[in-house]
Amino acid sequence: MMNLVFAVVIVLLGASALMAVFRVVTGPTILDRMVASEVFLVTVMCGLLVEMAYERDTYALSLVLCLALLGFVGSVSVARFVSRRPE
């Protein structure tokens, strides 16, 4: 039963990642692309966390923390870039 639950979760996370990549490619503005890349990053992090829960091991926890830091720094840098851009 738990294998089925994890399989469904992985399929849903994969669909979310595909939709986020589509939005990154077709986003009309830089802010749309940034939000989509954040969604993709969070989806990857959730996938890693689901795999860690399935395996009952914390081997990728440092990778998840590094991805979270990367997402935060990326969001802040894009926000600073957009706020200084003339209209």
C-alpha positions, 0 to 999 in steps of 0.5 A: 500500500505504501509503495502505491502512495509513494508512486502516486506522490512521485507522479504528481511531483513529476507533473508539477515539475513539468508544468513549472518547466513549461512556465519557465520556458513560456513565461512572458516576464522575468517574474513569471519565470522566477516564480516558476523556477522557485516552484520547480526548485521546491518540487525537486526538494519535495521529491528528495524529501519523499525519497528520504522518507521512503528509504528512511534515511537522511542522506540528502538532507544537506542537499535539500538545505543547500537547494533552499538556500540557493532558492532564497538567494536567487529570489532575493537577487531577482527581486533586487534586480527588478526593483532597481530596473526603470519602468 
